[in-house]
Amino acid sequence: MVTFRPLLPLLLLLLPTTLTAEDGADAAALLRLKQSISDPTDRLAAWSPSSPSPPCDAANPWAGVQCYKGVVVGLRLTHMNLSGGFNFTAISTLPGLHSVNLKHNNFSVPLSSTGVAAARSLRALYLSFNAFSGAVPADVFTNMRWLKKLYLEGNNVTGPLPADAIAAAPRLMELHLDRNQIDGPVPFRLPSSLKLFNVSHNRLTGSIPPEIARRFDKSAFAGNPGLCGSPGSDAAVCVAAGPVPPPAMPPPSPEDFVAVQEETSVFVVIGIILLVILLVTGAMVLMLRQDERNAAAATPAAYDYYSTDAAAGPGSSKEMVAVDVAASTSSHGGGRRMGEFVLLTDDVPPFGLPDLMKASAEVLGNGTLGSAYKAAMRSGATVAVKRMRDMNRAGRAEFERRLHLLGELRHPNVLPPVGYHFRKEEKLIVSQFMPRGSLLYILHGDQSPNRVVLDWTARARIAVGVARGLAFLHEKLGGAIATAAAAGRPASMDFDDAAPGAPSLAAEAGEPAHGNLKSGNILLDLDMEPRLVDYGLLPLVDASQAPQAMFAFRSPEGATRGAVSPRSDVYCLGVVLLELVTGRFPSQYLLSARGGTDVVHWAAGAVAEGAEKELVDPVIVAGGAGDWEAAVRLLRVGVRCAKPEPETRPSVAEAACLVEEIAAAGGAS
C-alpha cells in the first residue's frame, strides 16, 4: 500500500487512450480511494490502472460503482470485508457522487480521520455495522448541506452529539445512531425536516426533551438505562435527571422589559373579559341542566347508555350517558326490530336497546369515526358497540339501506354489523366482539409479558386475509354501488327521507369500497384470522369530516386534491403491508406529522437502494433466510401499492394475487 502511492501518476498514464478526460478523473479519484482501503479478498480487483474499461463502462463497470449517463453517482461497497480507513477526501472531486454505502464491513478508524465532511455532494451516507469510532464530527452537518440520510448504527461511536450542528442541518431527513456508545443528552432541537431519528441502545443520560418525545416513537430511545423517559429506564434516573432544562436564552434588554409590561396589561384585560364570559356561561349551563333534569323526570321514554371513561381503562366505574330513544319509523327492508334497535342477523341471540343499556360496558378505543365499547349483556352475549359521529351525510332511508347491505356480507375476513340504532343525534352500530383486539394493538400497543409475537407465518396469513377481505368488499360493494347508480335510488342530505329520484350518495362513482383500511380497523379472532371493520361507511360520513375521519383521504391524491377512488384503498393496503413487514407504527395514521415512521418513504428509499432487508422486523429475520426473503418481496408489493400516482398502483384484485403468491411460496397461506 505504502509503495503504491509514488507510482500512481505513472500508472495513470497506462489507462486506455480511449478514455475521456472525465473517465480519467473518475478513475484517478477511485484509485486514490483504494489506497486507503484494505481489501483482503480482492473484491476491488477491477479498480486498477490497467483496467481495460473505465469505471462507468456500460458492459463492464468497476465493482461497486454506480453510474448514471457515464457519471459516478454512487459507491455500493457492502459486505466486502473491507477494512482500514476510507479516504473521503479522495472522492470529493466526484461532482455527481450522491451516495456512499459501506454497510457490513470492518472499517475501524475514527470518523474524524476519514475526512468525511469533504464529500460535500453526498445526499446519503450509509456506514452501518462497521467499527468506526470517535465522536460524530460536527462538520458532517455543517459542511454537507445536501445530506439527507446518515446511517451510523452498529459502530463504536462515542462522545456527545453535536447538537447545534445537527439542529442546523437544512435537509436532514434520516439520522440513525442506534447501537453505539454515544453519551450525553438527547439534543434539545432537531431539524424540522427530520422524519426518522434513532438513538436507541447507547449511553445517553438526562431526560428526553418533551418536543422530541412528541415527534418520535419511544422505541427511538430504548436501551438507554440512564435516559429518563426511555422504555425500561428506572424511575430513580428521572429523579436524578430532574426536569429537562430549556435552551439557553440571552439576557433580557430594557426593551424586553417594556414589551413584557405592555403584554401583561393586555393579558390582564383579556383575563377579566374571559372571567366575565365564563361566569355568565356557567350560570346558563346550570340553568339548562336543571331544565334537563326536570324534563327527564317527566319523560319515561329515555334509557341510559353505560360507558366507561377512556382514561380509566377496563374495569373502571360506569358513567351514565343519556340516549334519547324517542319514537322512530320502522326499519328499511329486512331485519328484526327490537324496539328502537334493528337486529340484522339470526346468528346471535336476540337483544334490544334496553339490553345494551343495562350491559356492563368497557371502553375499547376512540377512533376517527367514534368510540367503541365492549358490552357484556346479562344474557351472557358480548358485543362491540360503536357510537358513530359525523355520520349525517345521508338520511334515515339511505343509512338503513346501507347498514342492511353491509349486514348481508359474508366472508371469513369481513366482520359485518349485527344491528344498529338510528337517531338524528345518535347512531349505534353493533358487531361481534373480537377478544384479541386489533392488529394495531398487537403490533404496537401490547407490552405485557404474555403478548402475542407475530412471526412471519402469522403476518403472511394476516396479509392474505386482509387482501382477500378487501378484494371481496370491492367485488360486492363495487357492484352494489353500480347497481344503485343505475336504479337511481333516493338519498338525502337532510334527516328526512329524500324525494324520489334524488341521486344516491352511496352510488357516487369512484368511491373506495372500504375507505378506512388501517391496522386499527383489522381485528383478529381467536384463530388470529383478520376481520375487516369500519368499511363501506364513506357514503354516510359528513363530506366536511371525511378527510379527517377516513384513512383513504391520507393517500397522496386524497391529501392533495381531496379526491379518493378504489386505488386509494390500495394505498391503504400498501401501508398495512409495510407496517406488517417493518413492525413500525406508520406516521400516516396520525393527523399531525409528529411521531411514528413514514413507512412509505422509508421503504421506497430502501427499494431504490437495494437495502430492503434492513427494514424487515428483527422478529421476522430471526426466522431464517426463507422468512425474511419472503418479507422483502411483500415489502416490495407494499411499495407498489403505496405509489404516489394512483394509476401506477395495482388494482385490489391484482394486489391480492401478489400477496397470495408470496405467502404460498413461503408456505404461509
C-alpha positions in Angstrom: 0.0 0.0 0.0 2.7 2.5 1.0 4.9 1.8 -2.0 1.9 2.2 -4.4 1.5 6.0 -3.9 4.6 7.2 -5.8 3.6 5.0 -8.8 0.1 6.3 -9.2 0.8 9.2 -11.6 2.9 6.8 -13.8 0.2 4.1 -13.7 -2.5 6.5 -14.7 -0.6 7.1 -17.9 -1.2 3.4 -18.7 -5.0 3.9 -18.8 -6.6 3.1 -22.2 -6.2 6.0 -24.6 -9.9 5.8 -25.5 -10.9 7.1 -22.0 -12.3 10.6 -21.9 -10.9 13.2 -19.6 -13.8 12.7 -17.3 -13.3 8.9 -17.2 -9.7 9.5 -16.3 -10.6 11.9 -13.5 -13.1 9.4 -12.0 -10.6 6.6 -12.3 -7.9 8.6 -10.6 -10.2 9.5 -7.7 -11.3 5.9 -7.2 -7.7 4.7 -7.3 -6.7 7.3 -4.7 -9.6 6.0 -2.5 -8.4 2.4 -3.0 -5.0 3.2 -1.5 -6.7 3.9 1.9 -8.6 0.6 1.9 -7.5 -2.9 2.9 -9.1 -5.4 0.5 -8.1 -8.9 1.7 -10.5 -10.8 -0.6 -9.6 -8.7 -3.6 -13.2 -7.6 -4.2 -11.9 -4.4 -5.8 -9.5 -6.1 -8.2 -11.1 -4.2 -11.2 -10.1 -0.9 -9.6 -6.8 -0.9 -11.4 -4.8 1.5 -13.7 -4.6 -1.4 -16.1 -8.3 -2.0 -16.2 -9.5 -2.3 -19.9 -12.6 -0.3 -19.2 -13.5 2.9 -17.4 -15.4 2.9 -14.0 -18.7 3.6 -15.7 -18.3 1.2 -18.7 -21.8 0.1 -19.6 -20.7 -3.5 -20.3 -18.1 -4.0 -17.5 -18.3 -1.3 -14.8 -16.0 -1.3 -11.8 -17.2 -3.4 -8.9 -19.5 -1.4 -6.5 -19.5 1.7 -8.8 -23.0 3.1 -9.6 -23.3 5.3 -12.7 -25.9 7.4 -14.5 -25.2 8.5 -18.0 -21.5 7.9 -17.6 -21.1 9.8 -14.3 -20.3 8.1 -11.0 -23.3 8.8 -8.7 -22.8 6.1 -6.0 -20.5 3.6 -4.4 -22.1 0.5 -3.0 -19.3 -1.5 -1.3 -21.4 -3.6 1.2 -20.4 -7.0 2.6 -16.9 -6.9 1.0 -14.8 -7.5 4.1 -13.1 -4.2 3.6 -11.1 -2.5 6.4 -8.6 0.1 7.1 -9.5 3.8 6.6 -11.7 5.3 4.0 -10.4 8.5 2.3 -13.5 10.6 1.6 -11.2 13.4 0.5 -10.1 11.3 -2.4 -13.6 11.1 -3.8 -14.6 14.7 -3.0 -13.6 15.6 -6.6 -16.5 13.5 -8.0 -19.2 16.1 -8.5 -22.0 13.7 -9.3 -21.4 11.4 -6.2 -24.6 11.3 -4.2 -24.5 8.1 -2.2 -21.8 6.0 -0.4 -22.8 2.7 1.1 -20.2 0.9 3.3 -22.6 -1.3 5.3 -21.3 -4.5 6.9 -17.5 -4.1 6.6 -14.7 -3.8 9.1 -13.7 -0.1 8.9 -12.4 0.8 12.4 -10.8 4.2 12.2 -12.1 7.4 14.0 -14.7 9.1 11.8 -12.8 12.4 12.1 -9.8 10.8 10.4 -11.7 9.9 7.2 -12.3 13.4 6.1 -16.0 12.5 5.6 -17.1 16.2 5.6 -15.1 16.8 2.4 -17.6 14.8 0.4 -20.0 17.8 0.2 -22.1 16.5 -2.6 -23.4 13.4 -0.8 -27.1 13.0 -0.2 -26.9 9.6 1.5 -24.2 8.1 3.7 -24.5 4.5 4.9 -21.8 3.5 7.4 -23.8 1.0 9.5 -22.3 -2.2 11.0 -18.6 -1.3 10.9 -16.4 -0.3 13.8 -16.0 3.4 13.2 -15.0 5.1 16.4 -14.8 8.5 18.0 -17.4 11.3 18.1 -19.7 12.2 15.3 -17.9 15.2 13.6 -19.9 18.4 13.7 -18.7 19.4 10.2 -20.7 16.4 8.8 -23.8 18.5 9.3 -22.3 22.0 8.8 -20.3 21.2 5.6 -22.5 18.6 3.9 -25.5 20.8 3.3 -27.1 18.3 0.9 -27.0 15.4 3.3 -30.5 13.8 3.7 -29.7 10.4 5.2 -27.0 9.3 7.7 -26.8 5.7 8.9 -24.3 5.1 11.6 -25.9 2.3 13.7 -23.9 -0.7 14.9 -20.5 1.1 15.2 -18.3 2.2 18.1 -19.2 5.9 18.0 -18.6 7.7 21.3 -19.0 11.1 22.9 -21.9 13.5 23.0 -23.8 14.5 19.8 -23.0 17.8 18.1 -26.5 19.2 19.0 -26.1 22.7 17.4 -24.7 21.3 14.2 -27.5 18.7 13.9 -30.2 21.3 14.5 -28.8 23.5 11.7 -28.7 20.7 9.1 -31.0 22.1 6.4 -32.1 18.9 4.5 -31.5 16.1 7.0 -34.4 13.6 6.9 -33.0 10.4 8.5 -30.5 10.0 11.3 -29.7 6.5 12.6 -27.3 6.4 15.5 -28.5 3.4 17.4 -26.3 0.6 18.9 -23.2 2.8 19.6 -21.7 4.1 22.8 -22.9 7.7 22.5 -23.3 9.6 25.8 -24.6 12.9 27.0 -28.1 14.3 26.5 -30.6 14.0 23.6 -30.4 17.2 21.5 -33.0 19.7 22.6 -33.7 20.7 19.0 -33.7 18.7 15.8 -34.3 19.8 12.2 -37.9 20.2 11.2 -37.1 18.2 8.1 -36.0 15.1 10.2 -38.5 12.2 9.8 -36.6 9.2 11.1 -34.4 9.5 14.3 -33.0 6.6 16.3 -30.6 6.8 19.2 -31.6 3.6 20.9 -29.1 1.3 22.7 -26.5 4.0 23.6 -25.4 5.5 26.9 -27.5 8.7 26.8 -28.4 10.4 30.0 -30.7 13.2 31.3 -34.3 13.4 30.0 -35.9 13.3 26.6 -37.0 16.8 25.7 -40.8 16.9 25.5 -40.8 18.3 22.0 -38.5 15.5 20.8 -40.6 12.9 22.6 -43.7 14.0 20.9 -42.1 13.9 17.4 -40.6 10.4 17.6 -41.7 7.0 18.7 -40.5 5.9 22.2 -38.6 2.9 20.6 -36.1 5.5 19.2 -34.8 6.0 22.7 -34.9 2.4 24.1 -31.9 0.7 25.6 -30.5 3.9 27.3 -30.8 2.9 31.0 -29.7 6.4 32.1 -32.1 8.3 30.0 -35.3 9.4 31.8 -38.4 8.6 29.7 -36.8 5.8 27.6 -38.5 2.4 27.6 -37.1 0.4 30.5 -35.4 3.3 32.3 -35.5 3.3 36.1 -37.7 5.8 38.0 -34.6 6.8 40.0 -33.0 8.0 36.8 -35.8 10.5 36.3 -35.4 11.8 39.9 -31.7 12.3 39.3 -32.2 13.9 36.0 -34.8 16.4 37.2 -36.8 18.5 34.7 -35.5 19.0 31.2 -33.6 22.3 31.0 -34.8 24.7 28.5 -32.5 26.0 25.8 -30.2 28.9 26.8 -31.8 32.3 26.3 -30.0 35.7 26.0 -30.4 38.1 29.0 -33.4 40.5 28.5 -32.8 44.0 27.3 -34.6 47.1 28.6 -36.9 47.0 25.5 -37.9 43.4 26.5 -39.0 44.7 30.0 -41.2 47.4 28.4 -42.7 44.8 26.0 -43.4 42.4 28.9 -45.2 45.2 30.8 -47.3 46.1 27.8 -48.2 42.4 27.2 -49.0 41.9 30.9 -51.5 44.8 30.7 -53.2 43.3 27.7 -53.4 39.9 29.3 -55.0 41.3 32.4 -57.7 43.0 30.4 -58.3 39.8 28.4 -58.4 37.8 31.6 -61.1 40.0 33.1 -63.2 39.7 30.0 -62.8 35.9 29.9 -63.7 35.6 33.5 -67.0 37.5 33.0 -67.8 35.3 30.0 -67.1 32.1 32.0 -69.4 33.3 34.9 -72.3 34.1 32.5 -71.8 30.8 30.6 -71.6 28.8 33.8 -74.9 30.3 35.0 -76.6 29.4 31.7 -75.3 25.8 31.8 -76.6 25.3 35.4 -80.0 26.6 34.3 -80.1 24.3 31.2 -79.0 21.3 33.3 -81.8 21.9 35.8 -84.3 22.1 32.9 -82.9 18.8 31.5 -83.4 17.1 34.9 -87.0 18.3 35.1 -87.7 17.1 31.6 -86.1 13.7 32.2 -88.1 13.2 35.3 -91.3 13.8 33.3 -90.3 11.8 30.2 -90.1 8.0 30.7 -89.1 7.3 27.1 -85.3 7.6 27.8 -82.7 4.9 28.5 -79.2 5.2 30.0 -76.3 4.0 28.0 -73.4 2.9 30.1 -69.8 3.6 29.0 -66.5 3.7 30.8 -64.1 6.6 31.0 -61.5 6.0 28.3 -58.8 7.3 30.6 -59.7 4.9 33.4 -59.3 1.8 31.3 -61.0 -1.6 31.7 -62.8 -2.3 34.9 -63.4 1.4 35.8 -66.7 2.6 37.2 -69.5 3.4 34.8 -70.8 6.9 33.9 -74.3 7.5 32.6 -74.6 8.7 29.1 -78.2 9.6 28.2 -79.5 8.3 24.9 -82.9 9.6 23.8 -84.8 6.9 22.0 -87.9 8.8 21.1 -90.3 7.0 18.7 -88.8 6.3 15.2 -90.2 4.9 12.0 -89.8 1.2 11.0 -86.5 0.0 9.6 -85.9 -0.2 5.9 -86.2 -3.6 4.3 -85.5 -6.8 6.4 -84.1 -7.2 9.9 -85.9 -7.7 13.2 -87.0 -4.6 15.1 -86.3 -5.0 18.8 -88.0 -1.8 20.0 -85.7 1.1 18.9 -82.9 -1.4 17.8 -82.8 -3.2 14.5 -81.2 -6.7 14.5 -79.7 -7.6 11.1 -78.9 -11.3 11.7 -80.1 -14.5 13.2 -76.6 -15.6 14.1 -76.7 -14.0 17.5 -79.3 -14.3 20.3 -81.9 -11.6 20.0 -81.4 -8.4 22.1 -82.5 -4.9 22.0 -81.5 -1.4 23.1 -82.6 -1.9 26.7 -80.3 -4.9 26.9 -77.4 -2.8 25.7 -78.3 0.0 28.2 -78.1 -2.5 31.1 -74.9 -4.2 29.9 -71.6 -3.9 31.6 -69.6 -1.6 29.3 -65.8 -1.2 28.8 -64.1 1.3 26.6 -62.2 -0.4 23.7 -60.9 2.7 22.0 -61.7 6.1 20.4 -61.3 6.2 16.7 -61.8 8.7 13.9 -65.4 7.6 13.4 -66.4 7.3 17.0 -65.9 5.5 20.3 -66.0 1.7 20.7 -67.3 -0.2 23.7 -67.4 -3.8 24.8 -70.9 -4.5 26.1 -71.4 -7.7 28.1 -75.1 -8.3 28.4 -76.9 -10.1 31.2 -77.8 -12.9 28.8 -74.1 -13.8 28.5 -73.7 -12.4 25.0 -70.9 -9.9 24.4 -70.8 -7.5 21.5 -68.9 -4.4 20.4 -70.8 -1.2 20.2 -69.6 1.8 18.2 -71.1 5.2 18.8 -70.7 6.9 15.5 -70.2 10.6 15.0 -70.1 12.9 11.9 -72.5 10.5 10.1 -75.2 12.8 8.9 -74.5 12.9 5.2 -77.5 10.7 4.4 -81.0 10.5 5.7 -82.6 7.6 7.6 -83.6 5.7 4.4 -80.1 5.7 3.0 -78.5 4.9 6.3 -80.7 1.9 6.9 -80.3 0.7 3.3 -76.5 0.9 3.7 -76.5 -0.9 7.0 -78.7 -3.7 5.6 -76.3 -4.0 2.6 -73.3 -4.3 5.0 -75.2 -6.7 7.2 -75.7 -9.1 4.4 -72.0 -9.5 3.6 -70.4 -12.9 4.4 -66.7 -13.5 4.1 -64.2 -15.1 6.6 -62.2 -11.9 6.7 -65.0 -9.4 6.9 -66.9 -8.6 10.2 -70.5 -7.5 9.3 -72.7 -5.4 11.6 -75.3 -7.4 13.6 -77.5 -4.5 14.4 -77.9 -0.7 14.6 -79.8 2.1 16.2 -80.6 5.3 14.2 -81.4 8.8 15.5 -80.5 12.2 14.2 -78.1 12.9 17.1 -77.1 9.3 17.9 -76.2 6.3 15.8 -75.0 3.0 17.2 -73.5 0.1 15.1 -73.1 -3.2 16.8 -70.9 -6.1 15.7 -69.5 -9.3 17.2 -66.8 -8.8 19.8 -63.2 -9.9 18.8 -61.3 -10.7 22.1 -57.8 -10.4 20.6 -58.3 -6.8 19.6 -56.8 -5.0 16.7 -53.7 -5.6 14.7 -52.6 -2.1 15.7 -52.7 -3.2 19.4 -50.9 -6.4 18.9 -48.1 -4.8 16.8 -47.6 -1.7 18.8 -49.7 -1.5 22.0 -49.4 -4.7 23.9 -46.3 -4.6 26.1 -47.4 -7.3 28.5 -45.1 -10.3 29.2 -47.7 -12.6 27.6 -48.1 -10.5 24.5 -48.6 -12.2 21.1 -45.5 -12.0 19.0 -46.2 -12.3 15.3 -43.7 -14.4 13.3 -43.6 -14.4 9.5 -46.2 -17.2 9.2 -48.7 -15.2 11.3 -48.0 -11.9 9.4 -48.3 -13.6 6.0 -51.6 -15.2 7.0 -52.9 -11.8 8.2 -51.7 -10.1 5.0 -53.5 -12.7 2.9 -56.7 -12.4 4.9 -56.7 -8.6 4.7 -56.1 -8.6 0.9 -58.8 -11.3 0.4 -61.3 -9.3 2.5 -60.6 -6.1 0.7 -60.9 -7.8 -2.7 -64.3 -9.2 -1.6 -65.5 -5.8 -0.5 -64.5 -4.3 -3.8 -66.3 -7.0 -5.6 -69.5 -6.9 -3.6 -69.8 -3.2 -2.7 -68.5 -2.0 -6.1 -71.3 -4.0 -7.7 -73.8 -2.6 -5.3 -72.8 0.9 -5.9 -73.1 0.4 -9.7 -76.5 -1.2 -9.3 -77.7 1.6 -7.1 -76.4 4.2 -9.5 -78.3 2.5 -12.4 -81.5 2.3 -10.3 -81.3 6.0 -9.2 -82.1 5.1 -5.6 -83.0 8.1 -3.5 -80.9 9.6 -0.7 -81.0 12.6 1.4 -78.6 15.2 2.7 -81.2 16.0 5.4 -82.5 13.9 8.2 -85.8 13.3 6.5 -86.3 10.9 3.6 -85.5 12.3 0.3 -87.9 12.8 -2.5 -88.0 10.0 -5.1 -85.5 10.4 -7.9 -82.8 12.2 -5.9 -79.3 10.9 -6.7 -78.0 8.3 -4.2 -74.9 9.3 -2.2 -74.0 5.6 -1.9 -73.9 5.4 -5.6 -71.3 8.0 -6.2 -68.9 6.5 -8.7 -65.3 6.0 -7.8 -65.5 5.8 -4.1 -63.3 3.3 -2.3 -65.3 0.2 -1.1 -63.6 0.3 2.3 -62.4 3.8 2.7 -60.9 3.4 6.2 -58.5 0.5 6.0 -55.7 0.6 8.6 -54.4 -1.7 11.3 -56.7 -0.3 13.9 -59.7 -1.5 11.8 -58.3 -5.0 11.3 -59.5 -7.2 14.2 -58.1 -10.6 15.0 -60.3 -13.6 16.1 -59.2 -16.3 18.4 -57.5 -18.1 15.5 -55.6 -15.0 14.5 -57.7 -14.6 11.4 -58.1 -10.9 10.4 -61.6 -9.4 10.2 -62.1 -6.0 8.5 -64.3 -3.5 10.2 -65.4 0.2 9.6 -65.8 -0.5 5.9 -68.3 0.9 3.4 -69.3 3.9 5.5 -67.9 6.7 3.4 -71.3 7.4 1.7 -72.7 8.1 5.2 -69.9 10.3 6.6 -70.2 14.1 6.5 -68.3 15.4 3.5 -66.6 18.1 5.6 -65.4 15.4 8.1 -64.4 12.7 5.7 -60.8 13.9 5.2 -60.2 13.7 8.9 -62.2 10.6 9.6 -61.4 8.3 6.7 -57.9 7.0 6.1 -58.3 6.8 2.3 -58.0 10.6 2.4 -54.4 10.2 3.7 -53.4 8.9 0.3 -51.5 11.4 -1.8 -54.5 12.1 -4.1 -56.8 12.5 -1.0 -54.4 14.7 0.8 -53.6 17.0 -2.1 -56.8 17.0 -4.2 -59.4 15.8 -1.7 -60.3 13.1 -4.2 -60.4 9.3 -3.5 -61.0 6.3 -5.6 -60.8 2.5 -5.3 -57.0 2.9 -5.8 -57.0 4.8 -2.5 -57.9 1.6 -0.8 -54.9 0.0 -2.5 -52.7 2.8 -1.0 -54.1 2.0 2.5 -53.4 -1.7 1.9 -49.8 -0.8 1.0 -49.4 1.0 4.3 -50.7 -2.0 6.2 -48.3 -4.4 4.4 -45.3 -2.2 5.1 -46.4 -2.0 8.8 -46.6 -5.8 8.9 -43.1 -6.2 7.4 -41.3 -3.5 9.3 -43.2 -3.7 12.6 -43.1 0.2 12.7 -46.0 2.4 13.6 -46.8 4.4 10.4 -46.8 8.2 10.7 -49.5 8.1 8.0 -52.0 7.1 10.7 -51.5 10.4 12.6 -53.3 13.7 11.6 -50.2 15.6 12.7 -46.8 14.9 11.2 -45.2 14.1 14.6 -44.5 10.6 15.7 -44.3 7.2 14.0 -42.3 6.3 10.9 -43.0 7.4 7.4 -43.0 3.7 6.2 -44.0 4.7 2.6 -41.0 7.0 2.1 -38.6 4.8 4.1 -39.5 1.6 2.2 -39.4 3.3 -1.2 -35.9 4.6 -0.4 -34.8 1.1 0.7 -36.1 -0.5 -2.5 -34.3 2.1 -4.6 -31.1 1.5 -2.7 -31.5 -2.3 -2.7 -31.4 -2.3 1.1 -34.9 -3.8 1.8 -33.6 -6.4 4.4 -32.5 -3.6 6.7 -36.2 -2.7 7.1 -37.5 -6.1 7.9 -38.7 -6.6 11.5 -36.0 -8.4 13.5 -38.6 -10.9 14.6 -39.0 -12.0 11.0 -35.3 -12.0 10.3 -34.8 -14.4 13.3 -37.0 -16.9 11.5 -34.3 -17.5 8.9 -33.5 -16.6 5.3 -36.7 -18.0 3.8 -38.8 -15.8 6.1 -37.0 -12.5 5.6 -36.7 -13.1 1.8 -40.4 -13.6 1.5 -40.9 -10.5 3.7 -38.7 -8.4 1.4 -41.0 -9.5 -1.5 -44.0 -8.4 0.4 -42.4 -5.1 1.2 -41.9 -4.5 -2.5 -45.6 -5.2 -3.1 -46.4 -2.7 -0.3 -44.2 -0.1 -2.0 -46.0 -0.7 -5.3 -49.4 -0.4 -3.6 -48.4 2.9 -2.0 -47.0 4.7 -5.0 -47.9 8.4 -5.2 -49.7 8.1 -8.5 -53.0 6.1 -8.3 -52.8 4.9 -11.9 -49.4 3.2 -11.2 -50.7 1.1 -8.3 -52.1 -2.4 -8.9 -55.8 -3.0 -8.6 -57.1 -4.5 -5.4 -57.6 -7.9 -7.2 -54.0 -7.7 -8.6 -52.6 -6.8 -5.2 -54.4 -9.7 -3.5 -53.0 -12.1 -6.1 -49.5 -10.8 -5.4 -49.8 -11.2 -1.7 -51.2 -14.7 -2.0 -48.4 -15.8 -4.3 -45.8 -14.6 -1.8 -47.5 -16.3 1.1 -48.0 -19.5 -0.9 -44.3 -19.6 -1.9 -43.3 -19.2 1.7 -45.7 -21.9 2.9 -47.7 -19.4 5.0 -51.0 -19.3 3.1 
